[in-house]
């Protein structure tokens, strides 16, 4: 068995180390789905095992068969989130030919992917961000793995354009990448707030894409 397979199996094991059967895995997934749903209306610090178990129609003892506490269940949700989405962001950047104006479509795709991903996983990302700010290394590691490949691929793209003379020599590719990633995730995290203040998502998307394109390619974006 590969190291990857062993790691995946370990993540699915019950608290006593046993590998759940089909019914056990279904129960585990119900508990995770319920945890995610309840996070929409309840602070993760106020979320209790007994409440999750009651909502699923099982007992706290069953919850503890799979997770030692609520935070551990949220961490599994966060790990699943990273496995689902992290490579998509990075691949969009890596696959684009930033020397041509056609790569503006890649910038639009990246904006779309970030906005959609943050909307889908908003409640889990909120916990990841809060726990990271509080110094929880487990959640900080999740955040790093979610964004690290994107950051590195943007830096590599900027470096390539700088070497080709399209981006000023004095720009540090990793500084550019850090600013762009921070901008993208911050805007995605606050999209609803922007909408409240009258800034629609279509305009946010276009602005995000134009900034990404200009920063990576060194070229003025196409006219809207």
Backbone as a chain_set.jsonl record, in Angstrom:
{"seq": "XXXXXXXXXXXXXXXXXXXXXXXXXXXXXXXXXXXXXXXXXXXXXXXXXXXXXXXXXXXXXXXXXXXXXXXXXXXXXXXXXXXXXXXXXXXXXXXXXXXXXXXXXXXXXXXXXXXXXXXXXXXXXXXXXXXXXXXXXXXXXXXXXXXXXXXXXXXXXXXXXXXXXXXXXXXXXXXXXXXXXXXXXXXXXXXXXXXXXXXXXXXXXXXXXXXXXXXXXXXXXXXX", "coords": {"N": [[0.844, -1.19, 0.0], [0.523, 2.247, -0.829], [2.081, 5.272, 0.532], [0.293, 7.373, 0.344], [-2.189, 6.106, 0.162], [-2.214, 4.831, 2.628], [-2.318, 7.071, 4.297], [-4.801, 8.128, 3.593], [-6.469, 6.039, 4.447], [-5.948, 6.156, 7.189], [-7.107, 8.586, 7.849], [-9.765, 7.943, 7.67], [-10.262, 6.139, 9.65], [-11.882, 4.882, 12.633], [-12.167, 6.208, 16.021], [-11.044, 4.291, 17.651], [-9.204, 3.121, 16.049], [-10.043, 1.241, 14.242], [-11.111, 0.305, 10.929], [-13.935, 1.673, 9.525], [-16.929, 0.002, 8.384], [-19.186, -0.132, 5.538], [-21.646, 0.942, 6.467], [-20.73, 2.276, 8.704], [-19.044, 4.196, 7.56], [-20.956, 5.654, 6.19], [-22.415, 6.712, 8.321], [-20.441, 8.253, 9.513], [-20.057, 10.157, 7.476], [-22.543, 11.4, 7.487], [-22.445, 12.662, 9.96], [-20.383, 14.472, 9.477], [-21.521, 16.016, 7.396], [-23.693, 17.098, 8.735], [-22.377, 18.585, 10.689], [-21.134, 20.534, 9.077], [-23.424, 21.781, 8.038], [-24.642, 22.816, 10.366], [-22.774, 24.662, 11.111], [-23.405, 26.833, 9.613], [-25.203, 28.332, 10.98], [-24.384, 28.409, 13.572], [-21.833, 29.322, 15.828], [-18.586, 27.909, 15.707], [-17.437, 27.506, 18.163], [-19.578, 27.28, 19.805], [-20.812, 25.034, 19.017], [-21.934, 21.847, 19.788], [-21.198, 18.422, 20.584], [-23.383, 16.841, 21.355], [-25.495, 18.189, 20.174], [-25.006, 17.911, 17.432], [-25.118, 15.118, 17.192], [-27.776, 14.639, 17.983], [-29.158, 15.925, 15.926], [-28.498, 14.327, 13.753], [-29.683, 12.04, 14.535], [-28.576, 10.168, 16.197], [-26.34, 9.024, 18.817], [-24.222, 10.811, 21.217], [-22.131, 9.085, 21.864], [-21.77, 7.631, 19.542], [-20.83, 9.626, 17.831], [-18.341, 10.073, 19.033], [-17.073, 7.762, 18.35], [-15.93, 8.264, 15.939], [-14.794, 10.822, 15.909], [-12.769, 12.742, 18.101], [-13.587, 15.214, 19.087], [-15.527, 18.21, 18.379], [-13.976, 20.045, 16.915], [-12.15, 18.367, 15.667], [-13.766, 17.059, 13.824], [-14.431, 19.236, 12.195], [-11.92, 19.788, 11.246], [-11.493, 17.58, 9.592], [-13.399, 18.165, 7.622], [-12.166, 20.444, 6.63], [-9.769, 19.38, 5.635], [-10.789, 17.742, 3.607], [-11.804, 19.729, 1.991], [-9.458, 21.004, 1.079], [-8.318, 18.916, -0.415], [-10.179, 18.758, -2.417], [-10.1, 21.243, -3.783], [-7.597, 22.711, -3.938], [-5.661, 22.158, -5.979], [-6.922, 22.991, -8.298], [-6.869, 25.814, -8.431], [-4.106, 26.321, -8.65], [-3.461, 24.936, -11.007], [-4.779, 26.362, -13.015], [-3.262, 28.686, -13.203], [-0.727, 27.63, -13.833], [-1.171, 26.43, -16.304], [-1.643, 28.445, -18.081], [-0.631, 30.616, -20.777], [1.051, 33.218, -20.181], [2.136, 35.182, -21.748], [0.546, 36.019, -23.78], [-2.426, 37.815, -24.834], [-4.622, 36.222, -24.769], [-4.483, 34.812, -22.47], [-5.833, 36.218, -20.618], [-8.297, 35.103, -20.287], [-7.665, 33.007, -18.601], [-7.133, 34.378, -16.255], [-9.687, 35.323, -15.689], [-10.934, 32.84, -15.286], [-9.59, 31.982, -12.994], [-10.457, 33.886, -11.125], [-13.2, 33.24, -11.145], [-13.109, 30.603, -10.152], [-12.034, 30.93, -7.572], [-13.97, 32.613, -6.353], [-16.282, 30.968, -6.511], [-15.449, 28.719, -5.066], [-14.978, 29.772, -2.51], [-17.556, 30.596, -1.865], [-18.866, 28.122, -1.751], [-17.546, 26.799, 0.343], [-17.604, 28.462, 2.504], [-18.313, 28.446, 5.304], [-16.602, 26.593, 6.485], [-14.107, 27.609, 5.778], [-14.17, 29.967, 7.204], [-13.891, 29.05, 9.851], [-11.363, 27.888, 9.636], [-9.815, 30.189, 9.169], [-10.27, 31.687, 11.548], [-9.321, 29.922, 13.549], [-6.692, 29.695, 12.722], [-5.771, 32.321, 13.138], [-5.856, 32.292, 15.866], [-3.762, 30.724, 16.488], [-3.783, 27.97, 16.098], [-2.088, 25.341, 14.952], [-2.823, 23.19, 13.382], [-4.986, 24.012, 11.789], [-3.782, 26.178, 10.597], [-1.938, 24.889, 8.997], [-3.646, 23.675, 7.184], [-4.619, 25.925, 5.829], [-2.259, 26.864, 4.64], [-1.675, 24.738, 2.88], [-3.878, 24.881, 1.23], [-3.443, 27.188, -0.258], [-0.788, 27.279, -1.023], [0.331, 26.086, -3.402], [-0.912, 27.609, -5.369], [0.155, 30.139, -4.765], [2.895, 29.622, -5.26], [2.853, 28.936, -7.997], [1.932, 31.277, -9.179], [4.077, 32.953, -8.514], [6.094, 31.694, -9.995], [5.133, 32.118, -12.597], [5.223, 34.926, -12.75], [7.982, 35.301, -12.457], [8.882, 34.122, -14.815], [7.843, 35.873, -16.712], [9.174, 38.164, -15.943], [11.812, 37.462, -16.515], [11.589, 37.416, -19.217], [11.457, 40.026, -19.785], [9.064, 41.366, -19.586], [7.984, 42.102, -17.199], [8.881, 44.377, -14.644], [12.281, 44.343, -13.463], [12.734, 44.89, -10.793], [10.644, 43.906, -9.328], [9.67, 41.542, -6.956], [8.92, 38.229, -7.491], [7.666, 36.538, -5.586], [6.646, 38.364, -3.795], [4.772, 39.645, -5.389], [3.097, 37.447, -5.873], [2.212, 36.877, -3.256], [0.741, 39.198, -2.639], [-1.258, 39.089, -4.634], [-2.575, 36.622, -4.085], [-3.518, 37.142, -1.503], [-5.237, 39.279, -2.052], [-7.146, 38.024, -3.748], [-8.356, 36.011, -2.102], [-9.3, 37.537, 0.002], [-11.166, 39.26, -1.185], [-12.966, 37.324, -2.141], [-13.807, 36.23, 0.278], [-15.253, 38.324, 1.328], [-17.287, 38.847, -0.393], [-20.113, 38.903, -0.133], [-20.461, 41.075, 1.567], [-19.518, 43.134, -0.096], [-21.522, 43.055, -2.036], [-23.657, 43.922, -0.483], [-23.002, 46.577, -0.169], [-23.416, 47.499, -2.66], [-21.691, 46.737, -4.706], [-21.451, 44.7, -7.358], [-21.081, 41.144, -8.015], [-20.174, 40.488, -10.571], [-18.675, 42.723, -11.329], [-16.685, 42.639, -9.391], [-15.44, 40.242, -10.109], [-14.42, 40.875, -12.682], [-12.628, 42.922, -12.003], [-10.843, 41.605, -10.265], [-9.746, 39.759, -12.089], [-8.505, 41.453, -13.962], [-6.528, 42.7, -12.417], [-4.977, 40.477, -11.688], [-4.154, 39.564, -14.224], [-2.69, 41.787, -15.264], [-0.689, 42.022, -13.333], [0.711, 39.593, -13.488], [1.322, 39.174, -16.235], [2.374, 41.582, -17.064], [1.23, 43.14, -18.964], [-1.209, 45.419, -20.251], [-4.598, 44.838, -19.46], [-7.128, 43.42, -21.671], [-9.679, 45.501, -23.153], [-12.763, 45.843, -21.396]], "CA": [[0.0, 0.0, 0.0], [1.322, 3.467, -0.906], [1.96, 6.179, 1.664], [-0.926, 8.148, 0.172], [-3.324, 5.259, 0.523], [-2.188, 4.634, 4.074], [-2.769, 8.314, 4.914], [-6.238, 8.231, 3.392], [-7.106, 5.08, 5.348], [-5.824, 6.645, 8.555], [-8.072, 9.653, 8.04], [-11.11, 7.376, 7.734], [-10.387, 5.193, 10.76], [-12.617, 5.293, 13.823], [-11.302, 6.665, 17.104], [-10.335, 3.149, 18.234], [-8.246, 2.624, 15.074], [-10.639, 0.312, 13.293], [-11.612, 0.86, 9.682], [-15.393, 1.468, 9.5], [-17.542, -0.627, 7.224], [-19.993, 0.764, 4.702], [-22.608, 1.669, 7.299], [-19.97, 3.185, 9.556], [-18.609, 5.327, 6.743], [-22.139, 6.465, 5.91], [-22.709, 7.456, 9.551], [-19.386, 9.264, 9.639], [-20.318, 11.231, 6.516], [-23.712, 12.139, 7.972], [-21.981, 13.523, 11.04], [-19.631, 15.568, 8.856], [-22.458, 16.872, 6.67], [-24.478, 17.821, 9.735], [-21.479, 19.58, 11.282], [-21.002, 21.628, 8.111], [-24.699, 22.49, 7.95], [-24.89, 23.564, 11.598], [-21.832, 25.79, 11.157], [-24.0, 27.973, 8.913], [-26.013, 29.13, 11.907], [-23.837, 28.298, 14.925], [-20.393, 29.498, 15.961], [-17.96, 26.61, 15.951], [-17.164, 27.382, 19.602], [-20.835, 26.944, 20.48], [-21.329, 23.784, 18.466], [-21.723, 20.762, 20.748], [-21.335, 17.055, 20.079], [-24.739, 16.355, 21.602], [-26.395, 18.816, 19.206], [-24.77, 17.27, 16.137], [-25.636, 13.748, 17.269], [-29.241, 14.695, 18.02], [-29.624, 16.315, 14.592], [-28.319, 13.169, 12.878], [-30.523, 10.96, 15.031], [-27.742, 9.155, 16.847], [-25.925, 9.378, 20.173], [-22.864, 11.346, 21.331], [-21.166, 7.982, 21.868], [-21.487, 7.312, 18.143], [-19.952, 10.688, 17.327], [-16.989, 9.871, 19.567], [-16.44, 6.637, 17.682], [-15.259, 8.743, 14.736], [-14.084, 12.085, 16.136], [-12.599, 13.01, 19.532], [-14.28, 16.443, 19.454], [-16.109, 18.919, 17.237], [-12.909, 20.632, 16.111], [-11.573, 17.305, 14.839], [-14.676, 16.862, 12.695], [-14.263, 20.388, 11.307], [-10.613, 19.63, 10.602], [-11.699, 16.639, 8.486], [-14.059, 18.936, 6.573], [-11.159, 21.331, 6.049], [-8.853, 18.551, 4.846], [-11.521, 17.364, 2.397], [-11.885, 20.942, 1.178], [-8.161, 21.186, 0.424], [-8.173, 17.863, -1.425], [-11.105, 19.03, -3.516], [-9.944, 22.467, -4.545], [-6.323, 23.43, -3.998], [-4.938, 21.999, -7.239], [-7.607, 23.704, -9.378], [-6.34, 27.18, -8.504], [-2.721, 26.293, -9.131], [-3.405, 24.454, -12.386], [-5.205, 27.436, -13.919], [-2.108, 29.574, -13.395], [0.367, 26.899, -14.476], [-1.509, 26.047, -17.672], [-1.84, 29.63, -18.918], [0.527, 31.23, -21.439], [0.836, 34.605, -19.765], [2.739, 36.13, -22.688], [-0.452, 36.41, -24.778], [-3.646, 38.403, -24.287], [-5.615, 35.164, -24.59], [-4.403, 34.311, -21.095], [-6.792, 36.948, -19.78], [-9.35, 34.134, -19.953], [-7.205, 32.253, -17.437], [-7.332, 35.243, -15.098], [-11.121, 35.268, -15.401], [-11.222, 31.512, -14.729], [-9.083, 31.943, -11.626], [-11.393, 34.658, -10.313], [-14.419, 32.442, -11.018], [-12.856, 29.439, -9.3], [-11.862, 31.396, -6.199], [-15.263, 33.089, -5.858], [-17.187, 29.829, -6.346], [-14.94, 27.857, -4.002], [-15.215, 30.421, -1.216], [-18.992, 30.537, -1.594], [-19.244, 26.748, -1.396], [-16.899, 26.345, 1.576], [-17.474, 29.658, 3.341], [-18.402, 28.206, 6.743], [-15.392, 25.891, 6.919], [-12.99, 28.555, 5.638], [-14.255, 30.907, 8.332], [-13.293, 28.4, 11.02], [-9.921, 27.772, 9.358], [-9.207, 31.505, 9.361], [-10.321, 32.047, 12.965], [-8.421, 29.047, 14.303], [-5.328, 30.065, 12.341], [-5.462, 33.567, 13.845], [-5.693, 31.964, 17.289], [-2.52, 29.975, 16.655], [-3.95, 26.522, 15.971], [-1.197, 24.949, 13.859], [-3.505, 22.239, 12.505], [-5.756, 24.767, 10.813], [-2.825, 26.984, 9.843], [-1.383, 24.002, 7.988], [-4.674, 23.53, 6.15], [-4.638, 27.152, 5.027], [-1.042, 26.884, 3.823], [-1.793, 23.76, 1.795], [-4.918, 25.333, 0.317], [-3.003, 28.308, -1.082], [0.644, 27.27, -1.289], [0.623, 25.815, -4.805], [-1.336, 28.79, -6.112], [1.171, 31.164, -4.535], [4.137, 29.249, -5.947], [2.673, 28.978, -9.446], [1.898, 32.693, -9.57], [5.462, 33.445, -8.438], [6.826, 31.148, -11.135], [4.666, 32.798, -13.801], [5.766, 36.29, -12.718], [9.422, 35.19, -12.695], [9.076, 33.852, -16.24], [7.574, 37.118, -17.436], [10.26, 39.097, -15.612], [12.983, 37.02, -17.275], [11.352, 37.746, -20.622], [11.46, 41.478, -19.913], [7.705, 41.918, -19.612], [7.712, 42.579, -15.842], [10.084, 45.078, -14.165], [13.25, 43.525, -12.733], [12.729, 45.16, -9.35], [9.518, 43.242, -8.672], [9.92, 40.205, -6.412], [7.792, 37.376, -7.877], [6.919, 36.029, -4.429], [5.883, 39.477, -3.242], [3.608, 39.788, -6.267], [2.217, 36.313, -5.614], [1.595, 37.038, -1.946], [-0.27, 40.246, -2.72], [-2.376, 38.621, -5.453], [-3.331, 35.595, -3.359], [-4.219, 37.822, -0.411], [-6.334, 40.03, -2.656], [-8.172, 37.112, -4.25], [-9.102, 35.34, -1.039], [-9.986, 38.551, 0.814], [-12.351, 39.68, -1.933], [-13.91, 36.203, -2.139], [-14.362, 36.077, 1.629], [-16.126, 39.455, 1.647], [-18.149, 39.105, -1.541], [-21.463, 39.251, 0.31], [-20.39, 42.432, 2.064], [-19.442, 44.028, -1.256], [-22.861, 43.106, -2.623], [-24.486, 44.75, 0.404], [-22.66, 47.976, -0.407], [-23.748, 47.87, -4.031], [-20.69, 46.292, -5.675], [-21.929, 43.371, -7.744], [-20.055, 40.117, -8.164], [-19.609, 40.553, -11.914], [-17.635, 43.757, -11.324], [-15.586, 42.108, -8.586], [-14.771, 39.231, -10.937], [-13.641, 41.548, -13.716], [-11.525, 43.652, -11.374], [-9.876, 40.603, -9.822], [-9.07, 39.198, -13.256], [-7.644, 42.467, -14.564], [-5.358, 42.873, -11.547], [-4.163, 39.269, -11.825], [-3.546, 39.539, -15.557], [-1.696, 42.851, -15.376], [0.42, 41.762, -12.409], [1.501, 38.442, -13.93], [1.799, 39.284, -17.622], [3.019, 42.861, -17.327], [0.521, 43.771, -20.07], [-2.502, 46.01, -19.938], [-5.678, 43.884, -19.774], [-8.014, 43.802, -22.781], [-10.803, 46.361, -22.784], [-13.917, 45.052, -21.021]], "C": [[0.881, 1.242, 0.0], [1.138, 4.306, 0.333], [0.688, 6.986, 1.575], [-2.136, 7.349, 0.598], [-3.379, 5.036, 2.023], [-2.695, 5.879, 4.783], [-4.267, 8.491, 4.78], [-6.985, 7.282, 4.317], [-7.082, 5.588, 6.779], [-6.853, 7.728, 8.839], [-9.494, 9.154, 8.16], [-11.314, 6.463, 8.924], [-11.197, 5.776, 11.907], [-11.636, 5.64, 14.931], [-10.503, 5.521, 17.728], [-9.361, 2.509, 17.243], [-8.818, 1.662, 14.053], [-11.111, 1.035, 12.042], [-13.116, 0.617, 9.611], [-15.833, 0.731, 8.25], [-18.395, 0.371, 6.471], [-20.981, 1.582, 5.531], [-21.894, 2.673, 8.194], [-19.499, 4.409, 8.797], [-19.775, 6.246, 6.412], [-22.506, 7.311, 7.131], [-21.693, 8.575, 9.749], [-19.651, 10.448, 8.715], [-21.531, 12.05, 6.928], [-23.321, 13.107, 9.078], [-21.206, 14.721, 10.49], [-20.57, 16.54, 8.145], [-23.279, 17.718, 7.648], [-23.636, 18.904, 10.405], [-21.344, 20.788, 10.366], [-22.28, 22.449, 8.041], [-24.946, 23.349, 9.191], [-23.936, 24.743, 11.758], [-22.388, 27.022, 10.45], [-24.75, 28.89, 9.871], [-25.448, 29.156, 13.324], [-22.335, 28.52, 14.905], [-19.744, 28.16, 16.288], [-17.613, 26.417, 17.418], [-18.419, 27.009, 20.393], [-21.427, 25.626, 20.012], [-20.943, 22.623, 19.379], [-21.949, 19.399, 20.095], [-22.768, 16.57, 20.221], [-25.72, 16.945, 20.589], [-26.245, 18.182, 17.829], [-25.373, 15.871, 16.128], [-27.157, 13.732, 17.242], [-29.796, 15.011, 16.626], [-29.54, 15.136, 13.626], [-29.237, 12.02, 13.283], [-29.736, 9.822, 15.625], [-27.314, 9.672, 18.212], [-24.55, 10.034, 20.166], [-21.806, 10.251, 21.301], [-20.793, 7.586, 20.438], [-20.572, 8.354, 17.525], [-18.516, 10.423, 17.76], [-16.302, 8.616, 19.011], [-15.584, 7.104, 16.501], [-14.398, 9.99, 14.956], [-13.956, 12.346, 17.637], [-13.309, 14.269, 20.004], [-14.786, 17.124, 18.188], [-15.016, 19.486, 16.326], [-12.262, 19.599, 15.193], [-12.455, 17.013, 13.638], [-14.54, 18.011, 11.699], [-12.932, 20.293, 10.574], [-10.706, 18.646, 9.441], [-12.387, 17.349, 7.319], [-13.055, 19.84, 5.853], [-10.177, 20.557, 5.175], [-9.514, 18.119, 3.533], [-11.608, 18.54, 1.432], [-10.59, 21.168, 0.409], [-7.977, 20.163, -0.691], [-9.034, 18.145, -2.654], [-10.65, 20.189, -4.394], [-8.567, 23.03, -4.775], [-5.65, 23.34, -5.357], [-5.601, 22.752, -8.382], [-7.047, 25.106, -9.549], [-4.961, 27.185, -9.156], [-2.633, 25.887, -10.593], [-3.809, 25.533, -13.383], [-4.03, 28.352, -14.23], [-1.011, 28.871, -14.188], [0.096, 26.625, -15.949], [-1.632, 27.241, -18.622], [-0.53, 30.102, -19.543], [0.432, 32.739, -21.231], [1.46, 35.631, -20.7], [1.728, 36.62, -23.718], [-1.699, 36.969, -24.109], [-4.731, 37.356, -24.091], [-5.598, 34.614, -23.17], [-5.258, 35.132, -20.129], [-7.961, 36.034, -19.394], [-8.961, 33.296, -18.736], [-7.387, 33.073, -16.169], [-8.8, 35.278, -14.704], [-11.498, 33.932, -14.768], [-10.754, 31.4, -13.288], [-10.009, 32.715, -10.702], [-12.68, 33.873, -10.084], [-14.24, 31.297, -10.028], [-12.739, 29.843, -7.832], [-13.206, 31.826, -5.616], [-16.213, 31.921, -5.582], [-16.753, 28.942, -5.181], [-15.212, 28.471, -2.638], [-16.694, 30.443, -0.871], [-19.404, 29.151, -1.109], [-18.738, 26.357, -0.017], [-16.778, 27.457, 2.62], [-17.434, 29.333, 4.832], [-17.154, 27.508, 7.277], [-14.186, 26.824, 6.843], [-12.992, 29.549, 6.781], [-13.622, 30.318, 9.584], [-11.782, 28.265, 10.838], [-9.225, 29.101, 9.635], [-9.159, 31.892, 10.839], [-9.332, 31.224, 13.787], [-6.959, 29.355, 13.988], [-4.89, 31.323, 13.078], [-5.208, 33.313, 15.33], [-4.482, 31.073, 17.541], [-2.639, 28.469, 16.581], [-3.18, 26.049, 14.737], [-1.868, 23.966, 12.893], [-4.261, 22.978, 11.396], [-4.854, 25.678, 9.994], [-2.214, 26.15, 8.718], [-2.365, 23.774, 6.844], [-4.675, 24.75, 5.236], [-3.416, 27.238, 4.115], [-1.193, 25.939, 2.638], [-2.871, 24.147, 0.784], [-4.367, 26.336, -0.694], [-1.554, 28.228, -1.546], [0.976, 27.053, -2.768], [0.21, 26.987, -5.69], [-0.3, 29.888, -5.992], [2.446, 30.865, -5.33], [4.007, 29.337, -7.465], [2.557, 30.411, -9.963], [3.31, 33.261, -9.556], [6.278, 32.954, -9.622], [6.433, 31.834, -12.434], [5.217, 34.215, -13.878], [7.265, 36.266, -13.017], [9.708, 34.957, -14.176], [8.864, 35.115, -17.067], [8.646, 38.173, -17.153], [11.515, 38.74, -16.406], [12.852, 37.353, -18.762], [11.285, 39.253, -20.849], [10.091, 42.118, -19.93], [7.279, 42.481, -18.263], [8.981, 43.236, -15.323], [10.974, 44.197, -13.299], [13.145, 43.7, -11.225], [11.572, 44.502, -8.605], [9.914, 41.84, -8.216], [8.724, 39.316, -6.747], [6.983, 36.854, -6.687], [6.148, 37.131, -3.721], [4.62, 39.706, -4.071], [2.598, 38.681, -5.988], [1.493, 36.467, -4.283], [0.496, 38.077, -1.95], [-1.486, 39.765, -3.516], [-3.225, 37.581, -4.725], [-4.132, 36.231, -2.225], [-5.42, 38.594, -0.935], [-7.479, 39.107, -3.068], [-9.014, 36.525, -3.122], [-9.855, 36.35, -0.172], [-11.257, 39.01, 0.112], [-13.399, 38.563, -1.924], [-14.582, 36.048, -0.781], [-15.373, 37.154, 1.96], [-17.072, 39.798, 0.505], [-19.542, 39.563, -1.127], [-21.497, 40.684, 0.837], [-20.303, 43.449, 0.941], [-20.813, 44.182, -1.908], [-23.778, 44.011, -1.802], [-24.255, 46.235, 0.139], [-22.798, 48.368, -1.876], [-22.725, 47.5, -5.077], [-21.061, 44.877, -6.109], [-20.775, 42.423, -8.053], [-19.409, 40.153, -9.541], [-18.487, 41.588, -11.983], [-16.433, 43.326, -10.484], [-14.757, 41.127, -9.416], [-13.874, 39.892, -11.98], [-12.428, 42.255, -13.131], [-10.443, 42.7, -10.887], [-9.059, 40.087, -11.0], [-8.1, 40.201, -13.879], [-6.376, 42.676, -13.739], [-4.42, 41.677, -11.671], [-3.425, 39.281, -13.169], [-2.425, 40.567, -15.678], [-0.46, 42.547, -14.525], [1.311, 40.617, -12.892], [2.126, 38.675, -15.299], [2.603, 40.551, -17.887], [2.374, 43.618, -18.466], [-0.805, 44.356, -19.601], [-3.606, 45.034, -20.325], [-6.481, 44.355, -20.98], [-9.144, 44.704, -22.291], [-12.007, 45.492, -22.454], [-14.944, 44.968, -22.148]], "O": [[1.869, 1.303, 0.731], [0.193, 4.114, 1.099], [0.056, 7.266, 2.594], [-3.005, 7.851, 1.309], [-4.454, 5.049, 2.622], [-3.426, 5.771, 5.767], [-4.935, 8.94, 5.711], [-8.003, 7.649, 4.904], [-8.071, 5.469, 7.502], [-7.41, 7.79, 9.935], [-10.351, 9.857, 8.694], [-12.443, 6.047, 9.185], [-11.206, 6.986, 12.133], [-10.434, 5.404, 14.81], [-9.419, 5.74, 18.268], [-8.757, 1.48, 17.545], [-8.138, 1.305, 13.091], [-11.463, 2.214, 12.082], [-13.544, -0.537, 9.635], [-15.199, 0.82, 7.199], [-18.339, 1.573, 6.73], [-21.13, 2.785, 5.314], [-22.384, 3.779, 8.417], [-19.542, 5.525, 9.314], [-19.616, 7.466, 6.357], [-22.864, 8.481, 6.997], [-22.047, 9.699, 10.106], [-19.492, 11.602, 9.113], [-21.548, 13.266, 6.741], [-23.81, 14.235, 9.128], [-21.354, 15.843, 10.976], [-20.424, 17.755, 8.281], [-23.523, 18.9, 7.41], [-24.12, 20.007, 10.659], [-21.429, 21.93, 10.818], [-22.228, 23.678, 7.99], [-25.408, 24.484, 9.077], [-24.247, 25.709, 12.454], [-21.9, 28.132, 10.661], [-24.911, 30.081, 9.605], [-25.98, 29.854, 14.187], [-21.637, 27.966, 14.056], [-20.292, 27.37, 17.057], [-17.504, 25.281, 17.878], [-18.333, 26.49, 21.506], [-22.429, 25.16, 20.554], [-19.769, 22.44, 19.703], [-22.768, 19.246, 19.189], [-23.309, 15.954, 19.303], [-26.672, 16.275, 20.189], [-27.235, 17.943, 17.138], [-26.054, 15.484, 15.178], [-27.759, 12.905, 16.558], [-30.793, 14.424, 16.204], [-30.414, 14.965, 12.776], [-29.533, 11.137, 12.478], [-30.151, 8.664, 15.575], [-27.868, 10.653, 18.708], [-23.784, 9.844, 19.221], [-20.711, 10.457, 20.778], [-19.643, 7.247, 20.159], [-19.65, 8.016, 16.783], [-17.587, 10.533, 16.96], [-15.096, 8.435, 19.182], [-14.632, 6.428, 16.111], [-13.395, 10.188, 14.269], [-14.931, 12.189, 18.372], [-13.608, 14.395, 21.191], [-14.514, 16.677, 17.073], [-15.127, 19.412, 15.103], [-11.87, 19.92, 14.071], [-11.95, 16.749, 12.547], [-14.533, 17.783, 10.489], [-12.834, 20.677, 9.408], [-10.066, 18.851, 8.41], [-12.007, 17.16, 6.164], [-13.091, 19.981, 4.631], [-9.798, 21.022, 4.1], [-8.879, 18.129, 2.479], [-11.499, 18.372, 0.218], [-10.619, 21.486, -0.779], [-7.532, 20.507, -1.786], [-8.663, 17.814, -3.78], [-10.795, 20.133, -5.616], [-8.375, 23.776, -5.735], [-5.119, 24.336, -5.847], [-4.927, 23.12, -9.345], [-6.78, 25.543, -10.669], [-4.693, 27.949, -10.084], [-1.821, 26.433, -11.34], [-3.246, 25.613, -14.475], [-3.826, 28.747, -15.378], [-0.435, 29.451, -15.108], [1.025, 26.591, -16.756], [-1.717, 27.06, -19.837], [0.536, 30.005, -18.934], [-0.197, 33.444, -22.02], [1.327, 36.833, -20.468], [2.025, 37.554, -24.462], [-1.997, 36.642, -22.961], [-5.668, 37.578, -23.324], [-6.576, 34.02, -22.716], [-5.39, 34.778, -18.958], [-8.539, 36.171, -18.316], [-9.817, 32.92, -17.935], [-7.752, 32.533, -15.125], [-9.125, 35.266, -13.517], [-12.288, 33.89, -13.825], [-11.431, 30.8, -12.453], [-10.315, 32.248, -9.605], [-13.197, 33.837, -8.968], [-15.097, 31.05, -9.18], [-13.283, 29.173, -6.954], [-13.542, 31.44, -4.496], [-16.871, 31.887, -4.542], [-17.585, 28.472, -4.405], [-15.629, 27.774, -1.713], [-17.054, 30.321, 0.3], [-20.193, 29.02, -0.174], [-19.432, 25.654, 0.718], [-15.936, 27.385, 3.515], [-16.607, 29.886, 5.557], [-16.701, 27.794, 8.386], [-13.343, 26.829, 7.739], [-11.932, 29.933, 7.275], [-12.896, 31.009, 10.299], [-11.015, 28.5, 11.772], [-8.168, 29.133, 10.265], [-8.135, 32.369, 11.327], [-8.599, 31.763, 14.616], [-6.096, 29.286, 14.863], [-3.771, 31.391, 13.586], [-4.44, 34.031, 15.969], [-4.207, 30.708, 18.684], [-1.71, 27.755, 16.955], [-3.581, 26.328, 13.607], [-1.515, 23.92, 11.715], [-4.184, 22.612, 10.223], [-5.129, 25.927, 8.82], [-1.998, 26.652, 7.615], [-1.969, 23.69, 5.681], [-4.725, 24.619, 4.014], [-3.527, 27.638, 2.955], [-0.87, 26.308, 1.509], [-2.784, 23.78, -0.387], [-4.775, 26.336, -1.855], [-1.133, 29.029, -2.38], [1.814, 27.763, -3.323], [0.904, 27.317, -6.651], [0.086, 30.5, -6.989], [3.001, 31.745, -5.986], [4.94, 29.762, -8.145], [3.029, 30.721, -11.058], [3.701, 33.974, -10.481], [7.065, 33.709, -10.192], [7.285, 32.106, -13.28], [5.633, 34.662, -14.947], [7.763, 37.12, -13.751], [10.654, 35.519, -14.729], [9.613, 35.388, -18.004], [8.981, 38.977, -18.024], [12.202, 39.627, -16.913], [13.843, 37.544, -19.467], [11.081, 39.705, -21.975], [9.966, 43.299, -20.255], [6.322, 43.251, -18.185], [10.069, 42.703, -15.541], [10.484, 43.401, -12.498], [13.43, 42.774, -10.465], [11.53, 44.539, -7.375], [10.433, 41.049, -9.003], [7.609, 39.621, -6.325], [5.76, 36.739, -6.768], [5.111, 36.869, -3.112], [3.539, 39.931, -3.527], [1.398, 38.934, -5.88], [0.292, 36.214, -4.195], [-0.558, 37.879, -1.346], [-2.623, 40.008, -3.112], [-4.454, 37.653, -4.747], [-5.297, 35.889, -2.018], [-6.494, 38.568, -0.334], [-8.642, 39.38, -2.771], [-10.244, 36.542, -3.185], [-10.935, 36.045, 0.334], [-12.306, 39.134, 0.743], [-14.585, 38.827, -1.724], [-15.778, 35.769, -0.699], [-16.262, 36.935, 2.782], [-17.599, 40.909, 0.44], [-20.089, 40.503, -1.704], [-22.45, 41.421, 0.583], [-20.933, 44.505, 1.004], [-21.217, 45.282, -2.284], [-24.573, 44.771, -2.354], [-25.179, 47.045, 0.212], [-22.35, 49.439, -2.284], [-22.86, 47.902, -6.233], [-20.99, 43.949, -5.304], [-19.65, 42.847, -8.316], [-18.216, 39.877, -9.668], [-17.463, 41.353, -12.625], [-15.291, 43.62, -10.837], [-13.527, 41.182, -9.418], [-12.713, 39.515, -12.14], [-11.334, 42.197, -13.692], [-9.255, 42.961, -11.076], [-7.834, 39.99, -10.923], [-6.996, 39.832, -14.277], [-5.285, 42.813, -14.29], [-3.203, 41.846, -11.752], [-2.22, 39.037, -13.229], [-1.332, 40.245, -16.144], [0.671, 42.788, -14.948], [2.529, 40.666, -12.723], [3.31, 38.409, -15.503], [3.414, 40.598, -18.812], [2.905, 44.639, -18.903], [-1.433, 43.847, -18.672], [-3.559, 44.457, -21.412], [-6.514, 45.549, -21.281], [-9.511, 44.655, -21.117], [-12.262, 44.506, -23.146], [-15.985, 44.331, -21.988]]}, "num_chains": 1, "name": "protein.A"}
